[in-house]
Amino acid sequence: MSQLTTHVLNTTLGKPAKGVTVILYQEIINESWQEIARGDTNDDGRLTNLLSPEKKLKSGKYRLTFLTGNYFYFQY
């Protein structure tokens, strides 16, 4: 399993949020961010393979961004 996982739920519908794109960024220098991984949530709203199992994150600042716009646009 990946060192980093996430789980997205649609609490309005009471179900997992399938197909939400998640982007992992790492701060490189003074609030400058670099994308290091990207993936989509599965049928259970989970993203378990954002990083390969052998990839180990170093100490530092990281940011996850959830691209929910398309998810909600196509849900309603």
PyMOL commands that set and color helices and strands:
alter all, ss='L'
color gray80, all
select helices_A, chain A and resi 69-75
alter helices_A, ss='H'
color red, helices_A
select strands_A, chain A and resi 6-7+9-10+15-16+21-29+32-40+46-47+62-67
alter strands_A, ss='S'
color yellow, strands_A
deselect
rebuild
show_as cartoon
